[in-house]
Amino acid sequence: MPRVGIRKLYFLLKDAFVENGIKVGRDALFKYLKQENILVKPVKSYTKTTFSKHWLHKHPNLLKDMFIYRSEQLFVIDITYIKSNERTHYLSLVTDAYSRKIVGYQLSDDISAENVVKALKMAIRYRKNKLPLIHHSDRGCNTAHKPIKKY
């Protein structure tokens, strides 16, 4: 059973330890297996969502030293991958950088720029004030390659 964790393995072997007069606790078993280098290394299920080292033009980050002092001053957009039984879905999220609230979203089956634009349009539609707003993306290949825009 190559993927059994220490707690479960200890539970399965506990009676055998008692029958054979072996006194070992869960932590001691963990320490022993680690010492013998026979622990299963966990595999992280991580999906890299942004490829920033692409050949396309990357606009400079104009927000590096910017001070965010109010809501609806800066909207940040990113895409999150959501895996289901059928396929991978893409959730475009627009976040208000000051309040950290999701102000726009679009769930889709493809990673096209149109879905990012729909999320941004939703965020703009529900704005409460008309003060200047900056839209910023992470400049990766999965988002529209547009410069920072002021609305």
Sequence and secondary structure as in RCSB ss.txt:
>XXXX:A:sequence
MPRVGIRKLYFLLKDAFVENGIKVGRDALFKYLKQENILVKPVKSYTKTTFSKHWLHKHPNLLKDMFIYRSEQLF
VIDITYIKSNERTHYLSLVTDAYSRKIVGYQLSDDISAENVVKALKMAIRYRKNKLPLIHHSDRGCNTAHKPIKK
Y
>XXXX:A:secstr
 TT  HHHHHHHHHHHHHHTT    HHHHHHHHHHTT                 SS     TTTT    STTSEE
EEEEEEEE SS EEEEEEEEETTT  EEEEEEESS  HHHHHHHHHHHHHT S  S  EEEE   TTS     EE
 
